Each structure stands twice: as structure tokens, then as C-alpha cells.
Amino acid sequence: MTRAQWATNPLGHTGQWTAADGSKWRTECDTPATGGNGCRTYRWTTVYNAVRSEKGGGYDFTQENKWVVNNIVMFKAN
């Protein structure tokens, strides 16, 4: 699809918003991370990490909130 076809969709242009359910989103377009003619959308979410315990076996778990890639949109080249 073309960029113009995504003009009203927040996944198709740079910005940040909060959805009706309270989730936070941000989209970046045409950056070194996305490349030309592309957008990446991230969601602010809780992630969990498992690290091998230094106390002899098992794992220690932590949690943190961070931006996580949710989707990528690639536009048709002009």
C-alpha cells in the first residue's frame, strides 16, 4: 500500500497516543531503525526477565516496563 492510504492510521506516521484501553503506543517512521518508506510501532508494556540465580540453581525474575516492537509497516516505493 502507499503511504497516502495509511494517512488516517496512527501506525502509518510518527506520533504517540493512548488507546481507549489505556495502553500507550508510539510510531516512528523513516528513521535509521525503520529505513526509508517504513514505520515501526511500539507498545509500552511490562516484560519479565529470567536470570540464572547466583545462589546455586534456579532463576531470579525481574520485571520492567519498556517499549516493545509491536508491528512494522512497509510502504510501496514511489
mmCIF file of the N, C-alpha and C atoms, coordinates in Angstrom:
data_MODEL
# 
_entry.id   MODEL 
# 
loop_
_atom_site.group_PDB 
_atom_site.id 
_atom_site.type_symbol 
_atom_site.label_atom_id 
_atom_site.label_alt_id 
_atom_site.label_comp_id 
_atom_site.label_asym_id 
_atom_site.label_entity_id 
_atom_site.label_seq_id 
_atom_site.pdbx_PDB_ins_code 
_atom_site.Cartn_x 
_atom_site.Cartn_y 
_atom_site.Cartn_z 
_atom_site.occupancy 
_atom_site.B_iso_or_equiv 
_atom_site.pdbx_formal_charge 
_atom_site.auth_seq_id 
_atom_site.auth_comp_id 
_atom_site.auth_asym_id 
_atom_site.auth_atom_id 
_atom_site.pdbx_PDB_model_num 
ATOM 1   N N  . MET A 1 1  ? 0.850  -1.181  0.000  1.00 0.00 ? 1  MET A N  1 
ATOM 2   C CA . MET A 1 1  ? 0.000  0.000   0.000  1.00 0.00 ? 1  MET A CA 1 
ATOM 3   C C  . MET A 1 1  ? 0.892  1.239   0.000  1.00 0.00 ? 1  MET A C  1 
ATOM 4   N N  . THR A 1 2  ? 0.309  2.339   -0.355 1.00 0.00 ? 2  THR A N  1 
ATOM 5   C CA . THR A 1 2  ? 1.050  3.588   -0.367 1.00 0.00 ? 2  THR A CA 1 
ATOM 6   C C  . THR A 1 2  ? 0.935  4.284   0.984  1.00 0.00 ? 2  THR A C  1 
ATOM 7   N N  . ARG A 1 3  ? 1.829  5.229   1.228  1.00 0.00 ? 3  ARG A N  1 
ATOM 8   C CA . ARG A 1 3  ? 1.795  5.996   2.464  1.00 0.00 ? 3  ARG A CA 1 
ATOM 9   C C  . ARG A 1 3  ? 0.479  6.768   2.570  1.00 0.00 ? 3  ARG A C  1 
ATOM 10  N N  . ALA A 1 4  ? -0.008 7.285   1.472  1.00 0.00 ? 4  ALA A N  1 
ATOM 11  C CA . ALA A 1 4  ? -1.266 8.050   1.480  1.00 0.00 ? 4  ALA A CA 1 
ATOM 12  C C  . ALA A 1 4  ? -2.439 7.199   1.965  1.00 0.00 ? 4  ALA A C  1 
ATOM 13  N N  . GLN A 1 5  ? -2.434 5.915   1.681  1.00 0.00 ? 5  GLN A N  1 
ATOM 14  C CA . GLN A 1 5  ? -3.509 5.032   2.115  1.00 0.00 ? 5  GLN A CA 1 
ATOM 15  C C  . GLN A 1 5  ? -3.499 4.822   3.633  1.00 0.00 ? 5  GLN A C  1 
ATOM 16  N N  . TRP A 1 6  ? -2.393 5.138   4.300  1.00 0.00 ? 6  TRP A N  1 
ATOM 17  C CA . TRP A 1 6  ? -2.261 4.987   5.749  1.00 0.00 ? 6  TRP A CA 1 
ATOM 18  C C  . TRP A 1 6  ? -2.383 6.335   6.461  1.00 0.00 ? 6  TRP A C  1 
ATOM 19  N N  . ALA A 1 7  ? -2.751 7.384   5.757  1.00 0.00 ? 7  ALA A N  1 
ATOM 20  C CA . ALA A 1 7  ? -2.741 8.745   6.301  1.00 0.00 ? 7  ALA A CA 1 
ATOM 21  C C  . ALA A 1 7  ? -3.564 8.897   7.578  1.00 0.00 ? 7  ALA A C  1 
ATOM 22  N N  . THR A 1 8  ? -4.657 8.193   7.724  1.00 0.00 ? 8  THR A N  1 
ATOM 23  C CA . THR A 1 8  ? -5.507 8.336   8.913  1.00 0.00 ? 8  THR A CA 1 
ATOM 24  C C  . THR A 1 8  ? -5.237 7.264   9.970  1.00 0.00 ? 8  THR A C  1 
ATOM 25  N N  . ASN A 1 9  ? -4.304 6.381   9.697  1.00 0.00 ? 9  ASN A N  1 
ATOM 26  C CA . ASN A 1 9  ? -3.966 5.302   10.631 1.00 0.00 ? 9  ASN A CA 1 
ATOM 27  C C  . ASN A 1 9  ? -2.724 5.698   11.427 1.00 0.00 ? 9  ASN A C  1 
ATOM 28  N N  . PRO A 1 10 ? -2.777 5.691   12.763 1.00 0.00 ? 10 PRO A N  1 
ATOM 29  C CA . PRO A 1 10 ? -1.606 6.092   13.547 1.00 0.00 ? 10 PRO A CA 1 
ATOM 30  C C  . PRO A 1 10 ? -0.395 5.185   13.353 1.00 0.00 ? 10 PRO A C  1 
ATOM 31  N N  . LEU A 1 11 ? -0.579 4.014   12.785 1.00 0.00 ? 11 LEU A N  1 
ATOM 32  C CA . LEU A 1 11 ? 0.543  3.119   12.513 1.00 0.00 ? 11 LEU A CA 1 
ATOM 33  C C  . LEU A 1 11 ? 1.334  3.555   11.283 1.00 0.00 ? 11 LEU A C  1 
ATOM 34  N N  . GLY A 1 12 ? 0.830  4.549   10.554 1.00 0.00 ? 12 GLY A N  1 
ATOM 35  C CA . GLY A 1 12 ? 1.454  4.975   9.308  1.00 0.00 ? 12 GLY A CA 1 
ATOM 36  C C  . GLY A 1 12 ? 2.163  6.303   9.356  1.00 0.00 ? 12 GLY A C  1 
ATOM 37  N N  . HIS A 1 13 ? 2.293  6.902   10.543 1.00 0.00 ? 13 HIS A N  1 
ATOM 38  C CA . HIS A 1 13 ? 3.051  8.156   10.645 1.00 0.00 ? 13 HIS A CA 1 
ATOM 39  C C  . HIS A 1 13 ? 3.553  8.342   12.068 1.00 0.00 ? 13 HIS A C  1 
ATOM 40  N N  . THR A 1 14 ? 4.615  9.115   12.210 1.00 0.00 ? 14 THR A N  1 
ATOM 41  C CA . THR A 1 14 ? 5.251  9.328   13.500 1.00 0.00 ? 14 THR A CA 1 
ATOM 42  C C  . THR A 1 14 ? 4.298  9.978   14.489 1.00 0.00 ? 14 THR A C  1 
ATOM 43  N N  . GLY A 1 15 ? 4.229  9.437   15.684 1.00 0.00 ? 15 GLY A N  1 
ATOM 44  C CA . GLY A 1 15 ? 3.380  10.009  16.724 1.00 0.00 ? 15 GLY A CA 1 
ATOM 45  C C  . GLY A 1 15 ? 3.282  9.086   17.921 1.00 0.00 ? 15 GLY A C  1 
ATOM 46  N N  . GLN A 1 16 ? 2.570  9.571   18.927 1.00 0.00 ? 16 GLN A N  1 
ATOM 47  C CA . GLN A 1 16 ? 2.368  8.806   20.162 1.00 0.00 ? 16 GLN A CA 1 
ATOM 48  C C  . GLN A 1 16 ? 0.927  8.993   20.593 1.00 0.00 ? 16 GLN A C  1 
ATOM 49  N N  . TRP A 1 17 ? 0.300  7.950   21.158 1.00 0.00 ? 17 TRP A N  1 
ATOM 50  C CA . TRP A 1 17 ? -1.091 8.037   21.590 1.00 0.00 ? 17 TRP A CA 1 
ATOM 51  C C  . TRP A 1 17 ? -1.389 7.022   22.666 1.00 0.00 ? 17 TRP A C  1 
ATOM 52  N N  . THR A 1 18 ? -2.505 7.225   23.329 1.00 0.00 ? 18 THR A N  1 
ATOM 53  C CA . THR A 1 18 ? -3.017 6.274   24.312 1.00 0.00 ? 18 THR A CA 1 
ATOM 54  C C  . THR A 1 18 ? -4.329 5.729   23.772 1.00 0.00 ? 18 THR A C  1 
ATOM 55  N N  . ALA A 1 19 ? -4.446 4.408   23.716 1.00 0.00 ? 19 ALA A N  1 
ATOM 56  C CA . ALA A 1 19 ? -5.649 3.759   23.196 1.00 0.00 ? 19 ALA A CA 1 
ATOM 57  C C  . ALA A 1 19 ? -6.777 3.825   24.227 1.00 0.00 ? 19 ALA A C  1 
ATOM 58  N N  . ALA A 1 20 ? -7.976 3.487   23.791 1.00 0.00 ? 20 ALA A N  1 
ATOM 59  C CA . ALA A 1 20 ? -9.155 3.516   24.660 1.00 0.00 ? 20 ALA A CA 1 
ATOM 60  C C  . ALA A 1 20 ? -8.986 2.622   25.892 1.00 0.00 ? 20 ALA A C  1 
ATOM 61  N N  . ASP A 1 21 ? -8.198 1.553   25.766 1.00 0.00 ? 21 ASP A N  1 
ATOM 62  C CA . ASP A 1 21 ? -7.985 0.642   26.901 1.00 0.00 ? 21 ASP A CA 1 
ATOM 63  C C  . ASP A 1 21 ? -6.869 1.118   27.835 1.00 0.00 ? 21 ASP A C  1 
ATOM 64  N N  . GLY A 1 22 ? -6.281 2.285   27.547 1.00 0.00 ? 22 GLY A N  1 
ATOM 65  C CA . GLY A 1 22 ? -5.231 2.844   28.384 1.00 0.00 ? 22 GLY A CA 1 
ATOM 66  C C  . GLY A 1 22 ? -3.816 2.466   27.969 1.00 0.00 ? 22 GLY A C  1 
ATOM 67  N N  . SER A 1 23 ? -3.668 1.590   26.973 1.00 0.00 ? 23 SER A N  1 
ATOM 68  C CA . SER A 1 23 ? -2.324 1.205   26.533 1.00 0.00 ? 23 SER A CA 1 
ATOM 69  C C  . SER A 1 23 ? -1.665 2.363   25.787 1.00 0.00 ? 23 SER A C  1 
ATOM 70  N N  . LYS A 1 24 ? -0.337 2.472   25.952 1.00 0.00 ? 24 LYS A N  1 
ATOM 71  C CA . LYS A 1 24 ? 0.427  3.549   25.335 1.00 0.00 ? 24 LYS A CA 1 
ATOM 72  C C  . LYS A 1 24 ? 1.176  3.024   24.121 1.00 0.00 ? 24 LYS A C  1 
ATOM 73  N N  . TRP A 1 25 ? 1.157  3.821   23.055 1.00 0.00 ? 25 TRP A N  1 
ATOM 74  C CA . TRP A 1 25 ? 1.754  3.441   21.782 1.00 0.00 ? 25 TRP A CA 1 
ATOM 75  C C  . TRP A 1 25 ? 2.581  4.587   21.235 1.00 0.00 ? 25 TRP A C  1 
ATOM 76  N N  . ARG A 1 26 ? 3.600  4.238   20.419 1.00 0.00 ? 26 ARG A N  1 
ATOM 77  C CA . ARG A 1 26 ? 4.325  5.257   19.667 1.00 0.00 ? 26 ARG A CA 1 
ATOM 78  C C  . ARG A 1 26 ? 4.785  4.660   18.347 1.00 0.00 ? 26 ARG A C  1 
ATOM 79  N N  . THR A 1 27 ? 4.799  5.476   17.332 1.00 0.00 ? 27 THR A N  1 
ATOM 80  C CA . THR A 1 27 ? 5.232  5.057   16.000 1.00 0.00 ? 27 THR A CA 1 
ATOM 81  C C  . THR A 1 27 ? 6.339  5.976   15.533 1.00 0.00 ? 27 THR A C  1 
ATOM 82  N N  . GLU A 1 28 ? 7.356  5.396   14.920 1.00 0.00 ? 28 GLU A N  1 
ATOM 83  C CA . GLU A 1 28 ? 8.418  6.181   14.288 1.00 0.00 ? 28 GLU A CA 1 
ATOM 84  C C  . GLU A 1 28 ? 8.543  5.735   12.842 1.00 0.00 ? 28 GLU A C  1 
ATOM 85  N N  . CYS A 1 29 ? 8.751  6.702   11.960 1.00 0.00 ? 29 CYS A N  1 
ATOM 86  C CA . CYS A 1 29 ? 8.835  6.411   10.525 1.00 0.00 ? 29 CYS A CA 1 
ATOM 87  C C  . CYS A 1 29 ? 10.094 7.029   9.923  1.00 0.00 ? 29 CYS A C  1 
ATOM 88  N N  . ASP A 1 30 ? 10.639 6.341   8.937  1.00 0.00 ? 30 ASP A N  1 
ATOM 89  C CA . ASP A 1 30 ? 11.769 6.842   8.150  1.00 0.00 ? 30 ASP A CA 1 
ATOM 90  C C  . ASP A 1 30 ? 12.977 7.206   9.011  1.00 0.00 ? 30 ASP A C  1 
ATOM 91  N N  . THR A 1 31 ? 13.263 6.383   10.016 1.00 0.00 ? 31 THR A N  1 
ATOM 92  C CA . THR A 1 31 ? 14.429 6.569   10.871 1.00 0.00 ? 31 THR A CA 1 
ATOM 93  C C  . THR A 1 31 ? 15.472 5.520   10.494 1.00 0.00 ? 31 THR A C  1 
ATOM 94  N N  . PRO A 1 32 ? 16.680 5.607   11.048 1.00 0.00 ? 32 PRO A N  1 
ATOM 95  C CA . PRO A 1 32 ? 17.650 4.539   10.781 1.00 0.00 ? 32 PRO A CA 1 
ATOM 96  C C  . PRO A 1 32 ? 17.119 3.153   11.192 1.00 0.00 ? 32 PRO A C  1 
ATOM 97  N N  . ALA A 1 33 ? 16.295 3.084   12.237 1.00 0.00 ? 33 ALA A N  1 
ATOM 98  C CA . ALA A 1 33 ? 15.740 1.796   12.676 1.00 0.00 ? 33 ALA A CA 1 
ATOM 99  C C  . ALA A 1 33 ? 14.710 1.249   11.692 1.00 0.00 ? 33 ALA A C  1 
ATOM 100 N N  . THR A 1 34 ? 13.937 2.133   11.064 1.00 0.00 ? 34 THR A N  1 
ATOM 101 C CA . THR A 1 34 ? 12.866 1.671   10.175 1.00 0.00 ? 34 THR A CA 1 
ATOM 102 C C  . THR A 1 34 ? 13.294 1.616   8.723  1.00 0.00 ? 34 THR A C  1 
ATOM 103 N N  . GLY A 1 35 ? 14.282 2.420   8.364  1.00 0.00 ? 35 GLY A N  1 
ATOM 104 C CA . GLY A 1 35 ? 14.650 2.563   6.963  1.00 0.00 ? 35 GLY A CA 1 
ATOM 105 C C  . GLY A 1 35 ? 13.651 3.470   6.264  1.00 0.00 ? 35 GLY A C  1 
ATOM 106 N N  . GLY A 1 36 ? 13.926 3.770   5.020  1.00 0.00 ? 36 GLY A N  1 
ATOM 107 C CA . GLY A 1 36 ? 13.014 4.604   4.238  1.00 0.00 ? 36 GLY A CA 1 
ATOM 108 C C  . GLY A 1 36 ? 11.740 3.858   3.915  1.00 0.00 ? 36 GLY A C  1 
ATOM 109 N N  . ASN A 1 37 ? 10.648 4.585   3.805  1.00 0.00 ? 37 ASN A N  1 
ATOM 110 C CA . ASN A 1 37 ? 9.337  4.010   3.462  1.00 0.00 ? 37 ASN A CA 1 
ATOM 111 C C  . ASN A 1 37 ? 8.871  2.964   4.462  1.00 0.00 ? 37 ASN A C  1 
ATOM 112 N N  . GLY A 1 38 ? 9.197  3.177   5.732  1.00 0.00 ? 38 GLY A N  1 
ATOM 113 C CA . GLY A 1 38 ? 8.756  2.216   6.737  1.00 0.00 ? 38 GLY A CA 1 
ATOM 114 C C  . GLY A 1 38 ? 8.456  2.864   8.071  1.00 0.00 ? 38 GLY A C  1 
ATOM 115 N N  . CYS A 1 39 ? 7.636  2.201   8.860  1.00 0.00 ? 39 CYS A N  1 
ATOM 116 C CA . CYS A 1 39 ? 7.297  2.650   10.213 1.00 0.00 ? 39 CYS A CA 1 
ATOM 117 C C  . CYS A 1 39 ? 7.349  1.453   11.158 1.00 0.00 ? 39 CYS A C  1 
ATOM 118 N N  . ARG A 1 40 ? 7.761  1.710   12.397 1.00 0.00 ? 40 ARG A N  1 
ATOM 119 C CA . ARG A 1 40 ? 7.704  0.713   13.469 1.00 0.00 ? 40 ARG A CA 1 
ATOM 120 C C  . ARG A 1 40 ? 6.820  1.275   14.566 1.00 0.00 ? 40 ARG A C  1 
ATOM 121 N N  . THR A 1 41 ? 5.953  0.431   15.096 1.00 0.00 ? 41 THR A N  1 
ATOM 122 C CA . THR A 1 41 ? 5.106  0.840   16.207 1.00 0.00 ? 41 THR A CA 1 
ATOM 123 C C  . THR A 1 41 ? 5.489  0.031   17.438 1.00 0.00 ? 41 THR A C  1 
ATOM 124 N N  . TYR A 1 42 ? 5.595  0.732   18.564 1.00 0.00 ? 42 TYR A N  1 
ATOM 125 C CA . TYR A 1 42 ? 5.987  0.146   19.839 1.00 0.00 ? 42 TYR A CA 1 
ATOM 126 C C  . TYR A 1 42 ? 4.853  0.302   20.837 1.00 0.00 ? 42 TYR A C  1 
ATOM 127 N N  . ARG A 1 43 ? 4.736  -0.647  21.748 1.00 0.00 ? 43 ARG A N  1 
ATOM 128 C CA . ARG A 1 43 ? 3.752  -0.583  22.835 1.00 0.00 ? 43 ARG A CA 1 
ATOM 129 C C  . ARG A 1 43 ? 4.502  -0.562  24.154 1.00 0.00 ? 43 ARG A C  1 
ATOM 130 N N  . TRP A 1 44 ? 4.097  0.320   25.067 1.00 0.00 ? 44 TRP A N  1 
ATOM 131 C CA . TRP A 1 44 ? 4.677  0.365   26.410 1.00 0.00 ? 44 TRP A CA 1 
ATOM 132 C C  . TRP A 1 44 ? 4.082  -0.795  27.183 1.00 0.00 ? 44 TRP A C  1 
ATOM 133 N N  . THR A 1 45 ? 4.918  -1.730  27.612 1.00 0.00 ? 45 THR A N  1 
ATOM 134 C CA . THR A 1 45 ? 4.406  -2.946  28.228 1.00 0.00 ? 45 THR A CA 1 
ATOM 135 C C  . THR A 1 45 ? 5.362  -3.478  29.297 1.00 0.00 ? 45 THR A C  1 
ATOM 136 N N  . THR A 1 46 ? 4.874  -4.360  30.113 1.00 0.00 ? 46 THR A N  1 
ATOM 137 C CA . THR A 1 46 ? 5.685  -4.999  31.135 1.00 0.00 ? 46 THR A CA 1 
ATOM 138 C C  . THR A 1 46 ? 6.332  -6.244  30.552 1.00 0.00 ? 46 THR A C  1 
ATOM 139 N N  . VAL A 1 47 ? 7.633  -6.360  30.746 1.00 0.00 ? 47 VAL A N  1 
ATOM 140 C CA . VAL A 1 47 ? 8.358  -7.557  30.319 1.00 0.00 ? 47 VAL A CA 1 
ATOM 141 C C  . VAL A 1 47 ? 8.987  -8.203  31.545 1.00 0.00 ? 47 VAL A C  1 
ATOM 142 N N  . TYR A 1 48 ? 9.196  -9.498  31.460 1.00 0.00 ? 48 TYR A N  1 
ATOM 143 C CA . TYR A 1 48 ? 9.758  -10.266 32.566 1.00 0.00 ? 48 TYR A CA 1 
ATOM 144 C C  . TYR A 1 48 ? 11.079 -10.876 32.122 1.00 0.00 ? 48 TYR A C  1 
ATOM 145 N N  . ASN A 1 49 ? 12.057 -10.835 32.999 1.00 0.00 ? 49 ASN A N  1 
ATOM 146 C CA . ASN A 1 49 ? 13.388 -11.342 32.701 1.00 0.00 ? 49 ASN A CA 1 
ATOM 147 C C  . ASN A 1 49 ? 13.734 -12.470 33.667 1.00 0.00 ? 49 ASN A C  1 
ATOM 148 N N  . ALA A 1 50 ? 14.363 -13.518 33.150 1.00 0.00 ? 50 ALA A N  1 
ATOM 149 C CA . ALA A 1 50 ? 14.843 -14.624 33.977 1.00 0.00 ? 50 ALA A CA 1 
ATOM 150 C C  . ALA A 1 50 ? 16.364 -14.650 33.900 1.00 0.00 ? 50 ALA A C  1 
ATOM 151 N N  . VAL A 1 51 ? 17.002 -14.580 35.052 1.00 0.00 ? 51 VAL A N  1 
ATOM 152 C CA . VAL A 1 51 ? 18.460 -14.609 35.134 1.00 0.00 ? 51 VAL A CA 1 
ATOM 153 C C  . VAL A 1 51 ? 18.846 -15.765 36.051 1.00 0.00 ? 51 VAL A C  1 
ATOM 154 N N  . ARG A 1 52 ? 19.793 -16.586 35.575 1.00 0.00 ? 52 ARG A N  1 
ATOM 155 C CA . ARG A 1 52 ? 20.224 -17.729 36.389 1.00 0.00 ? 52 ARG A CA 1 
ATOM 156 C C  . ARG A 1 52 ? 20.684 -17.238 37.756 1.00 0.00 ? 52 ARG A C  1 
ATOM 157 N N  . SER A 1 53 ? 20.180 -17.854 38.785 1.00 0.00 ? 53 SER A N  1 
ATOM 158 C CA . SER A 1 53 ? 20.477 -17.458 40.163 1.00 0.00 ? 53 SER A CA 1 
ATOM 159 C C  . SER A 1 53 ? 21.933 -17.737 40.509 1.00 0.00 ? 53 SER A C  1 
ATOM 160 N N  . GLU A 1 54 ? 22.539 -16.796 41.217 1.00 0.00 ? 54 GLU A N  1 
ATOM 161 C CA . GLU A 1 54 ? 23.915 -16.980 41.675 1.00 0.00 ? 54 GLU A CA 1 
ATOM 162 C C  . GLU A 1 54 ? 23.956 -17.823 42.946 1.00 0.00 ? 54 GLU A C  1 
ATOM 163 N N  . LYS A 1 55 ? 22.790 -18.184 43.465 1.00 0.00 ? 55 LYS A N  1 
ATOM 164 C CA . LYS A 1 55 ? 22.707 -18.941 44.726 1.00 0.00 ? 55 LYS A CA 1 
ATOM 165 C C  . LYS A 1 55 ? 22.653 -20.452 44.499 1.00 0.00 ? 55 LYS A C  1 
ATOM 166 N N  . GLY A 1 56 ? 23.032 -20.889 43.316 1.00 0.00 ? 56 GLY A N  1 
ATOM 167 C CA . GLY A 1 56 ? 23.099 -22.322 43.082 1.00 0.00 ? 56 GLY A CA 1 
ATOM 168 C C  . GLY A 1 56 ? 21.833 -22.922 42.506 1.00 0.00 ? 56 GLY A C  1 
ATOM 169 N N  . GLY A 1 57 ? 21.546 -22.660 41.286 1.00 0.00 ? 57 GLY A N  1 
ATOM 170 C CA . GLY A 1 57 ? 20.404 -23.270 40.617 1.00 0.00 ? 57 GLY A CA 1 
ATOM 171 C C  . GLY A 1 57 ? 19.195 -22.373 40.610 1.00 0.00 ? 57 GLY A C  1 
ATOM 172 N N  . GLY A 1 58 ? 18.325 -22.632 39.684 1.00 0.00 ? 58 GLY A N  1 
ATOM 173 C CA . GLY A 1 58 ? 17.103 -21.852 39.569 1.00 0.00 ? 58 GLY A CA 1 
ATOM 174 C C  . GLY A 1 58 ? 17.347 -20.497 38.917 1.00 0.00 ? 58 GLY A C  1 
ATOM 175 N N  . TYR A 1 59 ? 16.318 -19.687 38.937 1.00 0.00 ? 59 TYR A N  1 
ATOM 176 C CA . TYR A 1 59 ? 16.363 -18.382 38.283 1.00 0.00 ? 59 TYR A CA 1 
ATOM 177 C C  . TYR A 1 59 ? 15.808 -17.317 39.206 1.00 0.00 ? 59 TYR A C  1 
ATOM 178 N N  . ASP A 1 60 ? 16.293 -16.104 39.035 1.00 0.00 ? 60 ASP A N  1 
ATOM 179 C CA . ASP A 1 60 ? 15.715 -14.925 39.663 1.00 0.00 ? 60 ASP A CA 1 
ATOM 180 C C  . ASP A 1 60 ? 14.946 -14.194 38.584 1.00 0.00 ? 60 ASP A C  1 
ATOM 181 N N  . PHE A 1 61 ? 13.791 -13.672 38.944 1.00 0.00 ? 61 PHE A N  1 
ATOM 182 C CA . PHE A 1 61 ? 12.942 -12.992 37.969 1.00 0.00 ? 61 PHE A CA 1 
ATOM 183 C C  . PHE A 1 61 ? 12.802 -11.524 38.319 1.00 0.00 ? 61 PHE A C  1 
ATOM 184 N N  . THR A 1 62 ? 12.836 -10.710 37.283 1.00 0.00 ? 62 THR A N  1 
ATOM 185 C CA . THR A 1 62 ? 12.597 -9.281  37.444 1.00 0.00 ? 62 THR A CA 1 
ATOM 186 C C  . THR A 1 62 ? 11.552 -8.861  36.423 1.00 0.00 ? 62 THR A C  1 
ATOM 187 N N  . GLN A 1 63 ? 10.986 -7.699  36.647 1.00 0.00 ? 63 GLN A N  1 
ATOM 188 C CA . GLN A 1 63 ? 10.075 -7.156  35.654 1.00 0.00 ? 63 GLN A CA 1 
ATOM 189 C C  . GLN A 1 63 ? 10.416 -5.686  35.456 1.00 0.00 ? 63 GLN A C  1 
ATOM 190 N N  . GLU A 1 64 ? 10.129 -5.209  34.257 1.00 0.00 ? 64 GLU A N  1 
ATOM 191 C CA . GLU A 1 64 ? 10.335 -3.808  33.934 1.00 0.00 ? 64 GLU A CA 1 
ATOM 192 C C  . GLU A 1 64 ? 9.347  -3.390  32.858 1.00 0.00 ? 64 GLU A C  1 
ATOM 193 N N  . ASN A 1 65 ? 9.072  -2.111  32.783 1.00 0.00 ? 65 ASN A N  1 
ATOM 194 C CA . ASN A 1 65 ? 8.236  -1.570  31.717 1.00 0.00 ? 65 ASN A CA 1 
ATOM 195 C C  . ASN A 1 65 ? 9.151  -0.949  30.674 1.00 0.00 ? 65 ASN A C  1 
ATOM 196 N N  . LYS A 1 66 ? 8.853  -1.229  29.395 1.00 0.00 ? 66 LYS A N  1 
ATOM 197 C CA . LYS A 1 66 ? 9.661  -0.684  28.313 1.00 0.00 ? 66 LYS A CA 1 
ATOM 198 C C  . LYS A 1 66 ? 8.891  -0.726  27.007 1.00 0.00 ? 66 LYS A C  1 
ATOM 199 N N  . TRP A 1 67 ? 9.400  0.012   26.020 1.00 0.00 ? 67 TRP A N  1 
ATOM 200 C CA . TRP A 1 67 ? 8.807  -0.002  24.682 1.00 0.00 ? 67 TRP A CA 1 
ATOM 201 C C  . TRP A 1 67 ? 9.219  -1.277  23.967 1.00 0.00 ? 67 TRP A C  1 
ATOM 202 N N  . VAL A 1 68 ? 8.245  -1.994  23.411 1.00 0.00 ? 68 VAL A N  1 
ATOM 203 C CA . VAL A 1 68 ? 8.484  -3.250  22.705 1.00 0.00 ? 68 VAL A CA 1 
ATOM 204 C C  . VAL A 1 68 ? 7.876  -3.139  21.307 1.00 0.00 ? 68 VAL A C  1 
ATOM 205 N N  . VAL A 1 69 ? 8.618  -3.564  20.287 1.00 0.00 ? 69 VAL A N  1 
ATOM 206 C CA . VAL A 1 69 ? 8.108  -3.513  18.913 1.00 0.00 ? 69 VAL A CA 1 
ATOM 207 C C  . VAL A 1 69 ? 6.851  -4.358  18.813 1.00 0.00 ? 69 VAL A C  1 
ATOM 208 N N  . ASN A 1 70 ? 5.812  -3.768  18.222 1.00 0.00 ? 70 ASN A N  1 
ATOM 209 C CA . ASN A 1 70 ? 4.553  -4.485  18.038 1.00 0.00 ? 70 ASN A CA 1 
ATOM 210 C C  . ASN A 1 70 ? 4.332  -4.807  16.563 1.00 0.00 ? 70 ASN A C  1 
ATOM 211 N N  . ASN A 1 71 ? 4.653  -3.876  15.674 1.00 0.00 ? 71 ASN A N  1 
ATOM 212 C CA . ASN A 1 71 ? 4.435  -4.131  14.251 1.00 0.00 ? 71 ASN A CA 1 
ATOM 213 C C  . ASN A 1 71 ? 5.311  -3.230  13.398 1.00 0.00 ? 71 ASN A C  1 
ATOM 214 N N  . ILE A 1 72 ? 5.461  -3.624  12.145 1.00 0.00 ? 72 ILE A N  1 
ATOM 215 C CA . ILE A 1 72 ? 6.231  -2.869  11.152 1.00 0.00 ? 72 ILE A CA 1 
ATOM 216 C C  . ILE A 1 72 ? 5.342  -2.697  9.927  1.00 0.00 ? 72 ILE A C  1 
ATOM 217 N N  . VAL A 1 73 ? 5.336  -1.480  9.392  1.00 0.00 ? 73 VAL A N  1 
ATOM 218 C CA . VAL A 1 73 ? 4.600  -1.193  8.167  1.00 0.00 ? 73 VAL A CA 1 
ATOM 219 C C  . VAL A 1 73 ? 5.632  -0.771  7.119  1.00 0.00 ? 73 VAL A C  1 
ATOM 220 N N  . MET A 1 74 ? 5.604  -1.424  5.968  1.00 0.00 ? 74 MET A N  1 
ATOM 221 C CA . MET A 1 74 ? 6.470  -1.052  4.857  1.00 0.00 ? 74 MET A CA 1 
ATOM 222 C C  . MET A 1 74 ? 5.588  -0.522  3.732  1.00 0.00 ? 74 MET A C  1 
ATOM 223 N N  . PHE A 1 75 ? 5.910  0.680   3.255  1.00 0.00 ? 75 PHE A N  1 
ATOM 224 C CA . PHE A 1 75 ? 5.113  1.306   2.202  1.00 0.00 ? 75 PHE A CA 1 
ATOM 225 C C  . PHE A 1 75 ? 5.656  0.966   0.821  1.00 0.00 ? 75 PHE A C  1 
ATOM 226 N N  . LYS A 1 76 ? 4.760  0.969   -0.121 1.00 0.00 ? 76 LYS A N  1 
ATOM 227 C CA . LYS A 1 76 ? 5.128  0.772   -1.520 1.00 0.00 ? 76 LYS A CA 1 
ATOM 228 C C  . LYS A 1 76 ? 6.030  1.931   -1.936 1.00 0.00 ? 76 LYS A C  1 
ATOM 229 N N  . ALA A 1 77 ? 7.120  1.615   -2.622 1.00 0.00 ? 77 ALA A N  1 
ATOM 230 C CA . ALA A 1 77 ? 8.042  2.663   -3.093 1.00 0.00 ? 77 ALA A CA 1 
ATOM 231 C C  . ALA A 1 77 ? 7.331  3.514   -4.143 1.00 0.00 ? 77 ALA A C  1 
ATOM 232 N N  . ASN A 1 78 ? 7.671  4.789   -4.132 1.00 0.00 ? 78 ASN A N  1 
ATOM 233 C CA . ASN A 1 78 ? 7.043  5.716   -5.107 1.00 0.00 ? 78 ASN A CA 1 
ATOM 234 C C  . ASN A 1 78 ? 7.539  5.481   -6.504 1.00 0.00 ? 78 ASN A C  1 
# 
